[in-house]
Amino acid sequence: MIQRLPLAAALLLLASCASLQPNPLLGRWTMVTPMAPGVVLGIYEFRSSSMTAFGLTQSVEYSVEGNDVLVVPEGIGIGLEVTVDEDEGTARLTDPVTGGLVTLRRLRN
C-alpha cells in the first residue's frame, strides 16, 4: 500500500497539470501594421507574470480562453485583447488605441 502512494501522488500531479491552460502568447513578438509594410514598430515580450514593450516592463495578469488572451497590466485595469492564430506564428492585437490594426509576429529563438 505504501509503495503505491508515490505513484498515486505522481498521477495526481500530472492530472492537475493537464487541467492548466497554456498561454499561447508567452514569448517574444515583433509588432507590425499594414499601414507601414516592412517596418517593425516594436518588440513585445510576454512572460508568465510580466510583459515588456518599448523597453518598459510591467507586471501583468493573463486570462486565457483557447487562443484568446486578455493581458491586464497591474494597476491600469484596461487590458489588451490578443488572439493568437492557429499556427501560433502571428497574433492580432486589439486595443482602444490601435483598433485592431496591429499584428504580432512571433520571434523564434
FIKOLZA-1660 file (N, C-alpha, C; in steps of 0.1 Angstrom, whole numbers, plus 5000, padded with zeros to 4 digits):
% residues 109
   i   px   py   pz ch aa at
   1 5008 4988 5000  A  M  N
   1 5000 5000 5000  A  M CA
   1 5009 5013 5000  A  M  C
   2 5019 5013 5008  A  I  N
   2 5028 5025 5009  A  I CA
   2 5035 5026 4996  A  I  C
   3 5038 5016 4989  A  Q  N
   3 5046 5017 4977  A  Q CA
   3 5037 5023 4966  A  Q  C
   4 5024 5023 4967  A  R  N
   4 5015 5029 4957  A  R CA
   4 5013 5044 4959  A  R  C
   5 5016 5048 4971  A  L  N
   5 5014 5062 4974  A  L CA
   5 5022 5072 4965  A  L  C
   6 5035 5070 4963  A  P  N
   6 5042 5078 4953  A  P CA
   6 5036 5078 4939  A  P  C
   7 5032 5067 4935  A  L  N
   7 5026 5066 4922  A  L CA
   7 5013 5074 4921  A  L  C
   8 5005 5072 4931  A  A  N
   8 4992 5080 4932  A  A CA
   8 4995 5095 4932  A  A  C
   9 5005 5099 4940  A  A  N
   9 5008 5113 4941  A  A CA
   9 5013 5118 4927  A  A  C
  10 5021 5111 4920  A  A  N
  10 5026 5115 4907  A  A CA
  10 5014 5116 4897  A  A  C
  11 5005 5106 4897  A  L  N
  11 4993 5107 4888  A  L CA
  11 4985 5119 4891  A  L  C
  12 4983 5122 4904  A  L  N
  12 4975 5134 4908  A  L CA
  12 4982 5147 4903  A  L  C
  13 4995 5147 4904  A  L  N
  13 5002 5159 4899  A  L CA
  13 5001 5160 4884  A  L  C
  14 5002 5150 4877  A  L  N
  14 5000 5150 4862  A  L CA
  14 4986 5154 4858  A  L  C
  15 4976 5150 4865  A  A  N
  15 4962 5153 4863  A  A CA
  15 4960 5168 4865  A  A  C
  16 4966 5173 4875  A  S  N
  16 4964 5188 4878  A  S CA
  16 4971 5196 4868  A  S  C
  17 4983 5192 4863  A  C  N
  17 4990 5199 4852  A  C CA
  17 4982 5199 4839  A  C  C
  18 4975 5188 4836  A  A  N
  18 4968 5187 4824  A  A CA
  18 4956 5197 4824  A  A  C
  19 4951 5201 4835  A  S  N
  19 4940 5210 4835  A  S CA
  19 4944 5225 4834  A  S  C
  20 4957 5227 4835  A  L  N
  20 4961 5241 4833  A  L CA
  20 4961 5244 4818  A  L  C
  21 4956 5256 4815  A  Q  N
  21 4955 5260 4801  A  Q CA
  21 4968 5268 4798  A  Q  C
  22 4976 5263 4788  A  P  N
  22 4988 5270 4784  A  P CA
  22 4985 5284 4778  A  P  C
  23 4994 5293 4780  A  N  N
  23 4993 5306 4774  A  N CA
  23 5000 5307 4761  A  N  C
  24 4993 5307 4750  A  P  N
  24 4999 5307 4736  A  P CA
  24 5007 5320 4733  A  P  C
  25 5005 5330 4742  A  L  N
  25 5011 5343 4739  A  L CA
  25 5026 5345 4745  A  L  C
  26 5030 5336 4754  A  L  N
  26 5043 5337 4760  A  L CA
  26 5054 5336 4750  A  L  C
  27 5064 5345 4751  A  G  N
  27 5075 5346 4741  A  G CA
  27 5077 5360 4736  A  G  C
  28 5086 5361 4726  A  R  N
  28 5089 5374 4720  A  R CA
  28 5082 5376 4707  A  R  C
  29 5077 5388 4704  A  W  N
  29 5070 5391 4692  A  W CA
  29 5074 5405 4687  A  W  C
  30 5074 5406 4674  A  T  N
  30 5076 5419 4667  A  T CA
  30 5062 5425 4664  A  T  C
  31 5060 5438 4665  A  M  N
  31 5048 5444 4662  A  M CA
  31 5048 5451 4648  A  M  C
  32 5039 5447 4639  A  V  N
  32 5038 5453 4626  A  V CA
  32 5024 5457 4623  A  V  C
  33 5023 5466 4613  A  T  N
  33 5010 5470 4609  A  T CA
  33 5009 5471 4593  A  T  C
  34 4998 5469 4587  A  P  N
  34 4997 5470 4573  A  P CA
  34 4999 5485 4568  A  P  C
  35 4997 5494 4577  A  M  N
  35 4999 5508 4574  A  M CA
  35 5013 5512 4571  A  M  C
  36 5023 5504 4576  A  A  N
  36 5037 5506 4573  A  A CA
  36 5044 5493 4570  A  A  C
  37 5042 5487 4558  A  P  N
  37 5047 5474 4555  A  P CA
  37 5062 5474 4556  A  P  C
  38 5067 5463 4562  A  G  N
  38 5082 5461 4564  A  G CA
  38 5088 5469 4575  A  G  C
  39 5080 5476 4582  A  V  N
  39 5085 5484 4594  A  V CA
  39 5081 5477 4607  A  V  C
  40 5091 5474 4615  A  V  N
  40 5088 5468 4628  A  V CA
  40 5086 5480 4638  A  V  C
  41 5074 5480 4644  A  L  N
  41 5070 5491 4653  A  L CA
  41 5075 5489 4667  A  L  C
  42 5079 5477 4671  A  G  N
  42 5084 5475 4684  A  G CA
  42 5085 5460 4687  A  G  C
  43 5090 5456 4698  A  I  N
  43 5091 5442 4703  A  I CA
  43 5084 5441 4716  A  I  C
  44 5075 5431 4716  A  Y  N
  44 5068 5427 4728  A  Y CA
  44 5074 5414 4734  A  Y  C
  45 5075 5413 4747  A  E  N
  45 5079 5400 4753  A  E CA
  45 5070 5397 4764  A  E  C
  46 5063 5386 4763  A  F  N
  46 5053 5382 4773  A  F CA
  46 5059 5371 4781  A  F  C
  47 5060 5373 4794  A  R  N
  47 5065 5362 4804  A  R CA
  47 5053 5358 4813  A  R  C
  48 5055 5349 4821  A  S  N
  48 5044 5343 4829  A  S CA
  48 5037 5354 4838  A  S  C
  49 5044 5364 4843  A  S  N
  49 5037 5374 4851  A  S CA
  49 5041 5388 4847  A  S  C
  50 5047 5390 4836  A  S  N
  50 5051 5404 4831  A  S CA
  50 5052 5404 4816  A  S  C
  51 5052 5417 4811  A  M  N
  51 5054 5419 4797  A  M CA
  51 5063 5431 4795  A  M  C
  52 5071 5431 4785  A  T  N
  52 5080 5442 4782  A  T CA
  52 5076 5447 4768  A  T  C
  53 5074 5460 4767  A  A  N
  53 5071 5467 4754  A  A CA
  53 5077 5480 4754  A  A  C
  54 5084 5483 4743  A  F  N
  54 5090 5496 4742  A  F CA
  54 5100 5499 4753  A  F  C
  55 5107 5488 4757  A  G  N
  55 5117 5489 4767  A  G CA
  55 5112 5490 4782  A  G  C
  56 5099 5490 4784  A  L  N
  56 5093 5491 4797  A  L CA
  56 5087 5477 4801  A  L  C
  57 5090 5473 4813  A  T  N
  57 5085 5460 4818  A  T CA
  57 5074 5463 4828  A  T  C
  58 5063 5456 4827  A  Q  N
  58 5051 5459 4835  A  Q CA
  58 5046 5445 4840  A  Q  C
  59 5042 5444 4853  A  S  N
  59 5036 5432 4858  A  S CA
  59 5022 5431 4852  A  S  C
  60 5018 5419 4848  A  V  N
  60 5005 5417 4842  A  V CA
  60 4999 5404 4847  A  V  C
  61 4986 5403 4845  A  E  N
  61 4979 5390 4847  A  E CA
  61 4972 5387 4834  A  E  C
  62 4971 5374 4831  A  Y  N
  62 4965 5369 4819  A  Y CA
  62 4952 5361 4822  A  Y  C
  63 4943 5362 4812  A  S  N
  63 4931 5354 4812  A  S CA
  63 4931 5347 4799  A  S  C
  64 4932 5334 4799  A  V  N
  64 4934 5326 4786  A  V CA
  64 4921 5318 4784  A  V  C
  65 4916 5319 4772  A  E  N
  65 4905 5310 4767  A  E CA
  65 4908 5306 4753  A  E  C
  66 4914 5294 4752  A  G  N
  66 4919 5289 4739  A  G CA
  66 4930 5297 4734  A  G  C
  67 4928 5303 4722  A  N  N
  67 4938 5312 4716  A  N CA
  67 4935 5327 4719  A  N  C
  68 4925 5330 4727  A  D  N
  68 4922 5344 4731  A  D CA
  68 4928 5346 4744  A  D  C
  69 4936 5357 4745  A  V  N
  69 4943 5360 4757  A  V CA
  69 4940 5375 4760  A  V  C
  70 4936 5377 4773  A  L  N
  70 4934 5391 4778  A  L CA
  70 4946 5394 4787  A  L  C
  71 4954 5404 4783  A  V  N
  71 4966 5408 4791  A  V CA
  71 4962 5421 4799  A  V  C
  72 4962 5420 4812  A  V  N
  72 4958 5431 4821  A  V CA
  72 4970 5436 4829  A  V  C
  73 4976 5448 4825  A  P  N
  73 4987 5453 4833  A  P CA
  73 4983 5457 4847  A  P  C
  74 4991 5454 4856  A  E  N
  74 4988 5457 4870  A  E CA
  74 4986 5472 4873  A  E  C
  75 4976 5476 4880  A  G  N
  75 4973 5490 4883  A  G CA
  75 4967 5498 4872  A  G  C
  76 4965 5492 4860  A  I  N
  76 4959 5500 4850  A  I CA
  76 4944 5496 4848  A  I  C
  77 4942 5483 4848  A  G  N
  77 4928 5478 4847  A  G CA
  77 4923 5477 4833  A  G  C
  78 4929 5484 4823  A  I  N
  78 4924 5482 4809  A  I CA
  78 4933 5472 4803  A  I  C
  79 4927 5461 4797  A  G  N
  79 4935 5451 4792  A  G CA
  79 4937 5451 4777  A  G  C
  80 4946 5444 4772  A  L  N
  80 4949 5442 4757  A  L CA
  80 4943 5428 4754  A  L  C
  81 4935 5428 4743  A  E  N
  81 4929 5416 4738  A  E CA
  81 4938 5411 4727  A  E  C
  82 4942 5399 4728  A  V  N
  82 4951 5393 4718  A  V CA
  82 4945 5379 4713  A  V  C
  83 4944 5377 4700  A  T  N
  83 4940 5364 4695  A  T CA
  83 4952 5359 4687  A  T  C
  84 4957 5347 4692  A  V  N
  84 4968 5341 4686  A  V CA
  84 4963 5332 4675  A  V  C
  85 4969 5333 4663  A  D  N
  85 4964 5324 4652  A  D CA
  85 4967 5310 4654  A  D  C
  86 4960 5301 4647  A  E  N
  86 4962 5287 4649  A  E CA
  86 4976 5282 4648  A  E  C
  87 4984 5288 4639  A  D  N
  87 4997 5283 4637  A  D CA
  87 5007 5289 4647  A  D  C
  88 5002 5298 4655  A  E  N
  88 5009 5305 4666  A  E CA
  88 5021 5313 4661  A  E  C
  89 5021 5316 4648  A  G  N
  89 5031 5325 4642  A  G CA
  89 5028 5339 4642  A  G  C
  90 5015 5342 4643  A  T  N
  90 5010 5356 4643  A  T CA
  90 4999 5357 4654  A  T  C
  91 4997 5370 4658  A  A  N
  91 4986 5373 4667  A  A CA
  91 4980 5386 4664  A  A  C
  92 4968 5388 4666  A  R  N
  92 4961 5401 4663  A  R CA
  92 4959 5408 4676  A  R  C
  93 4964 5420 4677  A  L  N
  93 4963 5428 4690  A  L CA
  93 4951 5438 4688  A  L  C
  94 4942 5437 4697  A  T  N
  94 4930 5447 4696  A  T CA
  94 4930 5455 4709  A  T  C
  95 4932 5468 4708  A  D  N
  95 4931 5476 4720  A  D CA
  95 4925 5490 4715  A  D  C
  96 4921 5498 4725  A  P  N
  96 4914 5511 4721  A  P CA
  96 4922 5520 4712  A  P  C
  97 4936 5519 4713  A  V  N
  97 4944 5528 4705  A  V CA
  97 4946 5523 4691  A  V  C
  98 4949 5510 4689  A  T  N
  98 4951 5505 4675  A  T CA
  98 4939 5501 4668  A  T  C
  99 4928 5498 4675  A  G  N
  99 4916 5494 4668  A  G CA
  99 4917 5482 4660  A  G  C
 100 4927 5473 4664  A  G  N
 100 4929 5460 4657  A  G CA
 100 4938 5461 4645  A  G  C
 101 4945 5472 4643  A  L  N
 101 4953 5473 4631  A  L CA
 101 4968 5468 4633  A  L  C
 102 4970 5462 4645  A  V  N
 102 4984 5457 4648  A  V CA
 102 4984 5442 4648  A  V  C
 103 4995 5437 4642  A  T  N
 103 4997 5423 4642  A  T CA
 103 5011 5420 4649  A  T  C
 104 5011 5409 4657  A  L  N
 104 5023 5405 4663  A  L CA
 104 5028 5393 4655  A  L  C
 105 5041 5392 4653  A  R  N
 105 5048 5381 4646  A  R CA
 105 5058 5375 4656  A  R  C
 106 5056 5362 4659  A  R  N
 106 5065 5355 4669  A  R CA
 106 5079 5355 4664  A  R  C
 107 5088 5358 4673  A  L  N
 107 5102 5357 4670  A  L CA
 107 5107 5343 4675  A  L  C
 108 5113 5335 4667  A  R  N
 108 5118 5322 4671  A  R CA
 108 5132 5324 4677  A  R  C
 109 5135 5315 4687  A  N  N
 109 5147 5316 4694  A  N CA
 109 5159 5311 4685  A  N  C
% end
